[in-house]
Amino acid sequence: MTEVIGKLSDQFEMKKLISSLVILLLALIVWNLPSTSFGIDGLTTVQQRVIAIFVLATLLWITEAIPSWATSLVIITTMCLTVSDNSLSFLKSDSESFGTLMSSKEIMATFANPVIMLFLGGFILAIAATKSGLDVLLAKTLIKPFGKRSETVLLGFILITGTFSMFISNTATAAMMLVFLTPVFAALPPDGKGRTALTLSIPIAANLGGMATPIGTPPNAIALQALNDPEGLNMHIGFGDWVAFMFPLVIVLLFISWYLIKKLFPFKKKTIELTITGEIHSGWRMKVVSITFIITVLMWLFDRYTGVDANTVAMIPMGVFAVTGVITKRDLQSINWSVIWMVAGGFALGLGLNGSGLAGAVIRSIPFGGWSPILILIISGAICYILSNFISNTATAALLVPILVVACTGMGDALKQIGGTSTVIIGIALSASSAMCLPISTPPNAIAHSTGLVEQKDMLKIGLIVGMVSLILGYLLLFLVGKTGLIEG
């Protein structure tokens, strides 16, 4: 048996190696094509290299020939060596058609983009909440009002999971909430659909909850960075602005999900005895974490009034918890660095498109202004939704957002009929979070499916329905918000 597993593993690794080599070959072909092949007037050598790097990233992210975070590192390394002022000497030229090399410092700085700090602050808060038992305390406190009726307990888990995932990784939230469900499953009959309903409620709520804040899920951060880029759209959308229109949408979607789940998977037992276990610390650690959590969230919500942006506010919990010893160097090892590196790779791609002048060249060569804004909106949302069901939603957003920023810039005022550029860009984040049809679509889905209590057909049914409702209501909201001028652009 061990030999069989070993052979399968070797075959799998060989398949990945072959895929990687084929993708590299395709990128090299694009790298060496005549510049006239792209139909972009005045395309420079540097810009063509950026196109080749983009092709490399796209294929690696879609095929997952190497881990997604590794693809981001490949992007940044390749850009530094081939299109920066520190490129290999034989890859440089003084010819006019060569183009302008980018700053290697700016490329490397994508690892420390201010939005990265926002994510680190969110991760640190989550770790501190777990260490102090604040997450368990909140779960126990919040579930009490929902009583013992099966359907209201289901609503409680949906709302609590959705709330947690607004500020904590949806993966961590799903894992934590499924632990809380263990005693509940013991109280339910095995032949009913109650266990399926409760298990499915966790990933559905975790995926939806992440839409509500910029730190809820990586695609949100990618969209927000593109919208606020001082050298790009520069729309000044704050943390509180995002929450102001996305939080109500999420609450409505959570209640709709509750109604759909309880109808599709009705409980056989009408009441549940609920017990949530977990250690809650009552000492100084809990006080420090609670006070810091409240201050951080309030400053995030009211960043427009305090004058301190969300990225800077994220430094507060990092500083406080480091000084007080709530967070140690060992805790830093538990941060999901792979997600952070992956987001940085997306930022690097966007920098490559703009910094090399490729975005401007594409705008001049392709008549985006003559395209239908509604068509752009539908196609971009559909592509993002489909891809995000099969590959990482972070990778999907990282690929699509830079392209759409270029397209939206080229369309100018034509986008006002659909609410502006923000409708398209934030729509990508919305579409990515709405993709939850399969166990592989999101980590919370995979965690729920691993319990053995959910069949793939059930996940597909509820995931597709909730996803479609989310897309329809979400895009309607973005359209209305854009039309009313609450978000400029």
C-alpha positions as CSV (number, residue, x, y, z in Angstrom):
1,M,0.0,0.0,0.0
2,T,2.8,2.4,0.9
3,E,4.5,1.7,-2.4
4,V,1.3,2.5,-4.3
5,I,0.9,5.8,-2.4
6,G,4.5,6.6,-3.1
7,K,4.1,5.9,-6.9
8,L,1.0,8.1,-7.0
9,S,2.8,10.9,-5.2
10,D,5.7,10.7,-7.6
11,Q,3.3,10.8,-10.6
12,F,1.6,13.8,-9.1
13,E,4.8,15.6,-8.6
14,M,6.0,14.7,-12.1
15,K,2.7,16.1,-13.5
16,K,3.2,19.4,-11.6
17,L,6.8,19.6,-12.9
18,I,5.7,19.0,-16.5
19,S,2.9,21.6,-16.1
20,S,5.4,24.1,-14.7
21,L,7.8,23.6,-17.6
22,V,5.0,23.9,-20.2
23,I,3.9,27.2,-18.6
24,L,7.4,28.5,-18.5
25,L,7.8,27.7,-22.2
26,L,4.6,29.6,-23.1
27,A,5.8,32.6,-21.1
28,L,9.1,32.5,-22.9
29,I,7.3,32.4,-26.2
30,V,5.3,35.5,-25.3
31,W,8.6,37.1,-24.1
32,N,10.2,36.6,-27.5
33,L,7.3,37.3,-29.9
34,P,7.7,40.3,-32.2
35,S,6.3,43.3,-30.5
36,T,3.9,43.9,-33.4
37,S,2.1,40.6,-32.4
38,F,0.3,42.3,-29.5
39,G,-1.4,45.1,-31.5
40,I,-0.3,47.7,-28.9
41,D,1.2,50.8,-30.5
42,G,4.7,51.7,-29.2
43,L,5.0,48.5,-27.0
44,T,8.5,48.5,-25.4
45,T,10.6,45.6,-24.5
46,V,10.0,46.1,-20.8
47,Q,6.3,46.2,-21.3
48,Q,6.4,43.0,-23.3
49,R,8.3,41.3,-20.5
50,V,5.5,42.4,-18.1
51,I,3.0,40.8,-20.4
52,A,5.0,37.6,-20.3
53,I,5.2,37.7,-16.5
54,F,1.5,38.3,-16.4
55,V,0.9,35.2,-18.6
56,L,3.2,33.2,-16.3
57,A,1.4,34.3,-13.2
58,T,-2.1,33.6,-14.7
59,L,-1.3,30.1,-15.8
60,L,0.5,29.2,-12.6
61,W,-2.3,30.4,-10.4
62,I,-5.0,28.7,-12.5
63,T,-3.2,25.3,-12.8
64,E,-1.7,25.5,-9.3
65,A,1.4,23.8,-10.7
66,I,3.2,25.4,-7.8
67,P,1.6,26.8,-4.6
68,S,-0.2,30.1,-5.0
69,W,2.1,31.9,-2.6
70,A,5.1,30.6,-4.5
71,T,3.7,32.1,-7.7
72,S,3.7,35.5,-6.0
73,L,7.3,35.1,-5.0
74,V,8.2,34.1,-8.6
75,I,6.4,37.2,-9.9
76,I,8.3,39.6,-7.6
77,T,11.6,37.9,-8.1
78,T,11.3,37.8,-11.9
79,M,10.2,41.5,-12.0
80,C,13.3,42.5,-10.0
81,L,15.6,40.5,-12.2
82,T,14.1,41.5,-15.6
83,V,12.2,44.8,-15.5
84,S,13.8,46.7,-12.7
85,D,16.8,49.1,-12.4
86,N,18.6,46.1,-10.8
87,S,17.9,43.7,-13.6
88,L,20.6,41.4,-14.9
89,S,23.1,43.4,-17.0
90,F,22.6,41.5,-20.2
91,L,18.8,42.2,-20.0
92,K,19.3,46.0,-20.1
93,S,19.6,48.2,-23.1
94,D,19.9,51.9,-24.0
95,S,17.8,51.7,-27.1
96,E,14.7,53.9,-27.4
97,S,12.4,50.9,-27.9
98,F,13.6,49.2,-24.8
99,G,11.5,51.3,-22.4
100,T,12.0,52.5,-18.8
101,L,13.0,50.1,-16.1
102,M,11.0,50.1,-12.9
103,S,12.4,50.8,-9.4
104,S,13.4,47.6,-7.7
105,K,12.7,49.2,-4.3
106,E,9.0,49.8,-5.4
107,I,8.7,46.2,-6.5
108,M,10.1,44.9,-3.2
109,A,7.9,47.3,-1.3
110,T,4.8,45.4,-2.4
111,F,5.7,43.1,0.5
112,A,5.2,46.0,2.8
113,N,2.2,47.7,1.1
114,P,0.1,49.5,3.7
115,V,-2.7,47.1,3.0
116,I,-0.4,44.2,4.1
117,M,-0.2,46.0,7.5
118,L,-4.0,46.0,7.6
119,F,-4.0,42.2,7.1
120,L,-1.3,41.7,9.7
121,G,-3.3,43.7,12.2
122,G,-6.3,41.5,11.5
123,F,-4.2,38.3,12.0
124,I,-2.7,39.6,15.2
125,L,-6.2,40.5,16.6
126,A,-7.4,37.0,15.8
127,I,-4.5,35.3,17.5
128,A,-4.9,37.5,20.6
129,A,-8.6,36.8,20.8
130,T,-7.9,33.0,20.7
131,K,-5.2,33.2,23.3
132,S,-7.2,35.2,25.8
133,G,-10.5,33.3,25.2
134,L,-12.2,36.4,23.9
135,D,-13.5,34.4,20.9
136,V,-15.1,31.8,23.2
137,L,-16.5,34.5,25.5
138,L,-18.1,36.3,22.5
139,A,-19.5,33.0,21.2
140,K,-21.1,32.1,24.5
141,T,-22.5,35.6,25.1
142,L,-23.8,36.0,21.6
143,I,-25.5,32.6,21.3
144,K,-27.6,33.0,24.5
145,P,-30.3,35.2,23.0
146,F,-31.1,32.5,20.4
147,G,-32.5,30.1,22.9
148,K,-32.9,26.3,22.3
149,R,-35.2,26.2,19.2
150,S,-33.3,24.4,16.4
151,E,-34.0,27.1,13.8
152,T,-33.0,30.0,16.0
153,V,-29.9,28.2,17.1
154,L,-29.1,27.9,13.4
155,L,-29.6,31.6,13.0
156,G,-27.4,32.3,15.9
157,F,-24.5,30.3,14.4
158,I,-25.0,32.0,11.1
159,L,-24.9,35.5,12.6
160,I,-22.0,34.8,14.9
161,T,-19.9,33.1,12.2
162,G,-20.7,36.0,9.8
163,T,-19.7,38.6,12.5
164,F,-16.5,36.8,13.4
165,S,-15.4,36.5,9.8
166,M,-15.7,40.2,9.3
167,F,-12.6,40.7,11.4
168,I,-11.0,37.2,11.6
169,S,-9.9,34.9,8.8
170,N,-12.9,33.1,7.5
171,T,-10.9,29.9,7.6
172,A,-10.1,30.3,11.3
173,T,-13.7,31.3,12.0
174,A,-15.1,28.2,10.2
175,A,-12.7,25.9,12.1
176,M,-13.5,27.5,15.5
177,M,-17.3,27.4,14.9
178,L,-17.3,23.8,13.8
179,V,-15.6,22.9,17.1
180,F,-18.4,24.6,18.9
181,L,-20.9,22.5,16.9
182,T,-19.6,19.2,18.1
183,P,-21.8,19.0,21.3
184,V,-24.8,20.2,19.2
185,F,-24.4,17.3,16.8
186,A,-24.5,14.9,19.7
187,A,-28.0,16.2,20.6
188,L,-29.4,15.8,17.1
189,P,-30.8,12.7,15.5
190,P,-28.4,11.2,12.9
191,D,-31.3,10.5,10.4
192,G,-32.4,14.2,10.1
193,K,-31.0,17.0,8.0
194,G,-30.2,19.2,11.1
195,R,-26.6,18.3,11.1
196,T,-26.2,19.1,7.4
197,A,-28.0,22.4,8.0
198,L,-25.7,23.5,10.8
199,T,-22.6,22.3,9.1
200,L,-23.4,24.1,5.9
201,S,-24.3,27.3,7.8
202,I,-20.7,27.8,8.9
203,P,-18.9,28.1,5.5
204,I,-21.9,30.0,4.0
205,A,-21.8,32.5,6.8
206,A,-18.0,32.7,6.9
207,N,-17.8,33.4,3.1
208,L,-20.6,36.1,3.3
209,G,-19.3,37.7,6.4
210,G,-15.9,38.4,4.9
211,M,-17.5,40.8,2.4
212,A,-18.4,43.3,5.2
213,T,-14.9,44.8,5.9
214,P,-11.7,45.4,4.0
215,I,-9.9,42.9,6.2
216,G,-12.6,40.2,5.9
217,T,-11.0,38.5,2.9
218,P,-8.0,39.2,0.7
219,P,-10.0,40.2,-2.5
220,N,-11.5,43.1,-0.5
221,A,-8.0,44.4,0.2
222,I,-6.9,44.0,-3.4
223,A,-9.9,45.9,-4.6
224,L,-9.5,48.7,-2.0
225,Q,-5.8,49.1,-2.8
226,A,-6.6,49.5,-6.5
227,L,-9.3,52.1,-5.8
228,N,-7.2,54.1,-3.4
229,D,-3.9,53.9,-5.2
230,P,-2.6,57.6,-5.2
231,E,-1.0,57.1,-8.6
232,G,-4.2,55.4,-10.0
233,L,-7.9,55.9,-9.2
234,N,-7.1,57.6,-5.9
235,M,-10.8,57.4,-4.6
236,H,-10.1,57.7,-0.9
237,I,-12.5,55.0,0.2
238,G,-12.0,54.4,4.0
239,F,-12.6,51.4,6.2
240,G,-15.8,53.0,7.5
241,D,-17.0,53.8,4.0
242,W,-16.7,50.2,3.0
243,V,-18.5,49.0,6.1
244,A,-21.3,51.6,5.7
245,F,-22.7,50.0,2.5
246,M,-21.4,46.4,2.7
247,F,-22.4,45.6,6.3
248,P,-26.1,46.0,5.7
249,L,-25.8,43.8,2.6
250,V,-24.1,41.1,4.5
251,I,-26.7,41.1,7.3
252,V,-29.5,40.8,4.7
253,L,-27.6,37.9,3.0
254,L,-27.1,36.1,6.3
255,F,-30.8,36.2,7.0
256,I,-31.7,35.0,3.5
257,S,-29.1,32.2,3.9
258,W,-30.8,31.2,7.2
259,Y,-34.2,31.0,5.5
260,L,-32.9,29.0,2.6
261,I,-30.9,26.5,4.7
262,K,-33.7,25.8,7.1
263,K,-36.1,25.2,4.2
264,L,-33.8,23.0,2.2
265,F,-32.5,21.1,5.2
266,P,-35.3,21.0,7.8
267,F,-34.6,20.0,11.4
268,K,-36.2,16.8,12.6
269,K,-35.7,17.8,16.3
270,K,-37.2,21.1,17.2
271,T,-35.0,21.9,20.2
272,I,-31.2,21.7,20.9
273,E,-29.3,21.7,24.2
274,L,-26.3,23.9,23.4
275,T,-23.0,23.9,25.2
276,I,-19.9,25.8,24.1
277,T,-16.7,24.8,25.7
278,G,-13.3,26.6,25.8
279,E,-11.1,28.3,28.3
280,I,-11.8,32.0,29.0
281,H,-9.0,33.9,30.8
282,S,-10.1,36.4,33.4
283,G,-6.8,38.2,34.1
284,W,-5.0,41.2,32.6
285,R,-4.6,39.5,29.2
286,M,-8.4,39.5,28.6
287,K,-8.6,43.2,29.6
288,V,-5.8,44.2,27.3
289,V,-7.1,42.3,24.4
290,S,-10.8,43.4,24.9
291,I,-9.9,47.1,25.2
292,T,-7.5,47.0,22.3
293,F,-10.0,45.1,20.2
294,I,-12.7,47.7,20.9
295,I,-10.5,50.7,20.2
296,T,-9.1,49.2,17.0
297,V,-12.5,48.4,15.6
298,L,-13.9,51.8,16.5
299,M,-11.0,53.6,14.9
300,W,-11.4,51.4,11.8
301,L,-15.1,52.4,11.6
302,F,-14.5,56.1,12.1
303,D,-11.2,56.5,10.3
304,R,-12.7,59.4,8.2
305,Y,-13.3,61.4,11.5
306,T,-10.1,60.5,13.3
307,G,-7.9,61.3,10.3
308,V,-6.0,58.0,10.8
309,D,-6.3,55.6,8.0
310,A,-7.2,51.9,8.5
311,N,-3.7,50.7,7.6
312,T,-2.1,52.8,10.3
313,V,-4.8,51.8,12.9
314,A,-3.9,48.1,12.2
315,M,-0.5,48.9,13.8
316,I,-2.1,49.6,17.2
317,P,-2.9,46.0,18.2
318,M,0.5,44.9,16.9
319,G,2.3,47.5,19.1
320,V,0.1,47.0,22.2
321,F,0.2,43.2,22.1
322,A,4.0,43.1,21.4
323,V,4.8,45.4,24.3
324,T,2.4,43.7,26.8
325,G,3.6,40.2,25.8
326,V,0.1,39.1,24.7
327,I,1.7,38.1,21.4
328,T,5.1,36.3,21.4
329,K,7.6,35.5,18.6
330,R,6.1,32.0,18.5
331,D,2.6,33.4,17.8
332,L,4.1,35.2,14.7
333,Q,4.8,31.9,13.2
334,S,1.1,31.0,13.2
335,I,0.3,34.0,10.9
336,N,-0.9,32.9,7.5
337,W,2.1,34.4,5.7
338,S,1.2,32.5,2.5
339,V,-1.9,34.7,2.1
340,I,0.1,37.8,2.7
341,W,2.7,36.8,0.1
342,M,0.0,36.0,-2.4
343,V,-1.6,39.4,-1.9
344,A,1.8,41.0,-2.4
345,G,2.1,39.2,-5.7
346,G,-1.2,40.7,-6.9
347,F,0.0,44.2,-5.9
348,A,3.3,43.6,-7.8
349,L,1.3,42.7,-11.0
350,G,-0.6,45.9,-10.7
351,L,2.6,47.9,-10.2
352,G,4.1,46.2,-13.3
353,L,1.1,47.2,-15.4
354,N,1.2,50.8,-14.3
355,G,4.9,51.3,-13.6
356,S,6.0,50.0,-16.9
357,G,3.5,52.2,-18.8
358,L,1.8,49.1,-20.2
359,A,-1.6,50.1,-18.8
360,G,-1.4,53.5,-20.6
361,A,-0.3,51.8,-23.8
362,V,-3.2,49.3,-23.6
363,I,-5.7,52.2,-23.0
364,R,-4.4,54.0,-26.1
365,S,-4.6,50.9,-28.3
366,I,-7.9,49.4,-27.2
367,P,-11.1,51.5,-27.6
368,F,-12.5,50.7,-24.2
369,G,-14.6,53.9,-24.4
370,G,-16.7,52.2,-27.1
371,W,-17.5,49.1,-25.0
372,S,-20.7,48.6,-23.2
373,P,-20.3,49.2,-19.4
374,I,-23.0,46.7,-18.7
375,L,-21.2,44.1,-20.7
376,I,-17.9,44.8,-18.9
377,L,-19.8,44.5,-15.6
378,I,-21.5,41.2,-16.5
379,I,-18.4,39.5,-18.1
380,S,-16.0,40.6,-15.3
381,G,-18.3,39.4,-12.6
382,A,-19.1,36.1,-14.3
383,I,-15.4,35.3,-15.0
384,C,-14.5,36.1,-11.4
385,Y,-17.3,33.9,-10.0
386,I,-16.5,31.0,-12.2
387,L,-12.7,31.1,-11.6
388,S,-13.1,31.6,-7.9
389,N,-15.1,28.3,-7.6
390,F,-12.1,26.4,-8.9
391,I,-9.0,28.4,-7.8
392,S,-8.1,30.8,-5.0
393,N,-10.4,33.8,-4.9
394,T,-7.3,35.8,-3.9
395,A,-5.5,34.7,-7.1
396,T,-8.6,35.5,-9.2
397,A,-8.9,39.0,-7.8
398,A,-5.2,39.6,-8.1
399,L,-5.4,38.7,-11.8
400,L,-8.6,40.5,-12.7
401,V,-8.4,43.8,-10.7
402,P,-5.3,45.2,-12.6
403,I,-6.9,44.4,-15.9
404,L,-10.2,46.0,-15.0
405,V,-8.5,49.2,-13.6
406,V,-7.0,49.6,-17.1
407,A,-10.3,49.0,-18.8
408,C,-12.3,51.3,-16.5
409,T,-9.7,54.1,-16.9
410,G,-10.1,53.8,-20.7
411,M,-13.9,53.9,-20.5
412,G,-13.9,57.3,-18.7
413,D,-17.3,58.8,-18.0
414,A,-19.2,55.9,-19.8
415,L,-19.1,53.9,-16.5
416,K,-21.3,56.5,-14.8
417,Q,-24.4,54.7,-16.1
418,I,-23.6,51.6,-14.0
419,G,-22.5,53.6,-10.9
420,G,-18.8,54.2,-11.7
421,T,-15.5,52.4,-11.6
422,S,-16.1,51.3,-8.0
423,T,-19.1,49.1,-9.2
424,V,-16.8,47.1,-11.4
425,I,-13.8,46.8,-9.0
426,I,-15.7,46.1,-5.8
427,G,-17.9,43.8,-7.8
428,I,-14.8,41.6,-8.3
429,A,-14.4,41.3,-4.5
430,L,-18.1,40.5,-4.2
431,S,-18.0,37.9,-7.0
432,A,-15.0,36.2,-5.4
433,S,-16.7,35.9,-2.0
434,S,-20.0,34.7,-3.6
435,A,-18.2,31.6,-5.2
436,M,-18.9,28.8,-2.7
437,C,-20.3,25.9,-4.8
438,L,-17.7,23.2,-4.3
439,P,-15.5,21.9,-1.4
440,I,-12.5,23.3,-3.3
441,S,-14.0,26.8,-3.7
442,T,-13.0,28.2,-0.3
443,P,-11.1,26.8,2.8
444,P,-14.3,27.1,4.9
445,N,-16.1,24.8,2.4
446,A,-13.2,22.3,2.5
447,I,-13.3,22.3,6.3
448,A,-17.1,21.7,6.4
449,H,-16.9,19.0,3.8
450,S,-14.1,17.2,5.7
451,T,-16.5,16.6,8.6
452,G,-18.3,13.9,6.4
453,L,-21.6,15.5,7.3
454,V,-22.1,17.3,4.0
455,E,-22.4,15.8,0.6
456,Q,-21.0,17.7,-2.4
457,K,-24.5,17.9,-4.0
458,D,-25.9,19.6,-0.9
459,M,-23.0,22.1,-0.9
460,L,-23.5,22.8,-4.6
461,K,-27.2,23.4,-4.2
462,I,-27.1,25.9,-1.3
463,G,-23.8,27.4,-2.5
464,L,-25.2,28.1,-6.0
465,I,-28.4,29.6,-4.7
466,V,-26.8,31.8,-2.1
467,G,-24.1,32.8,-4.5
468,M,-26.6,34.0,-7.2
469,V,-28.6,35.9,-4.6
470,S,-25.4,37.5,-3.3
471,L,-24.4,38.6,-6.8
472,I,-27.7,40.0,-7.7
473,L,-28.3,42.0,-4.5
474,G,-24.6,43.0,-4.3
475,Y,-24.4,44.4,-7.8
476,L,-27.8,46.2,-7.3
477,L,-26.4,47.8,-4.1
478,L,-23.1,48.8,-5.8
479,F,-25.1,50.4,-8.6
480,L,-27.3,52.4,-6.2
481,V,-24.3,53.5,-4.1
482,G,-22.5,54.6,-7.2
483,K,-25.5,56.4,-8.6
484,T,-26.1,58.3,-5.3
485,G,-22.5,59.5,-5.2
486,L,-21.7,57.9,-1.8
487,I,-18.6,56.6,-3.5
488,E,-17.0,58.8,-6.1
489,G,-15.7,57.0,-9.2
